[in-house]
């Protein structure tokens, strides 16, 4: 689980799904998943509480989540 005072992402590490909880159930505006090199692999621009990452190879990834004029940046491990 990765948690800040305003955002939670779990499970981490994961094998297939990442779940999000934003403060006060704020609308998640955009999710971007990238390789460590910066290459974008997944970009969603819809309100979502979870994202399917089954198609990604095992490894470490960067994730950016945008909500309520805030930006969360973190990492997750795909097993």
N, C-alpha and C positions, 0 to 999 in steps of 0.2 A: 504494500500500500504506500502510495506517495500522497502526502497531505500537507497543504499549506492552510493558513487560517481561512482561506476562501475557496479552496479547490481540493478535490480528492480524485485520484486516479488509481484503479485497482483491477485485477491483481497485477503484481509486478514482482517477479517474472510471470509471463503468461504464455499460453500455447495457442490461443485462438481469439479471445475477446478481451477488449479493454473497456472498462466501465468508467463513467465520469459522474461526479456530483459537484455541481456548481452552487455557490451560495444562494440561498433563497430560491432555489430551482431556476436560476437565471438561464436565459436562452443561450445555448452554445451556438455561436455564429459561424465558426470555421474551425476545422481540425486539419492540421498538416503533419504528415509523418514523413521523415526524411532519413536517408542514410547518414552516417557520420561525415561523409564527404560533402553533404549539403544537397544531394540529388533528391528531389521530391518524388515520393513513391505513391502516396495517397493524399488526396485533397478533397475534403468534404465541405460543402457550404450549406449544410442543412442542420437544423436543430436536432441533435442526437444525444443520447445518454450512453451509447455504446458503439464500438467500432469493431468490425471483424477483420482480424489480421492473419487468418489462417494461411493465406497465400504468400505471406512474407517468409523469407528464409530465416533460419535460426541466426540470431545475432543481436547486437545493440543498435537501437534506433533513437532518433530525436523525435519529440512530439511537441507541437505548438497547438494550444487551444485558446481560442478567442471568445470572450464573453463579457458583456456589460462594459465595454471599453477597457477591458483588462486582457492581458496576454500571459498565459501560463506556458513556461518552457520546461520540459523535463526529458528524461530518458527512460526507456523501458527495454527489458530483455525479452526476446522471443525465444522460447525453448523448443 
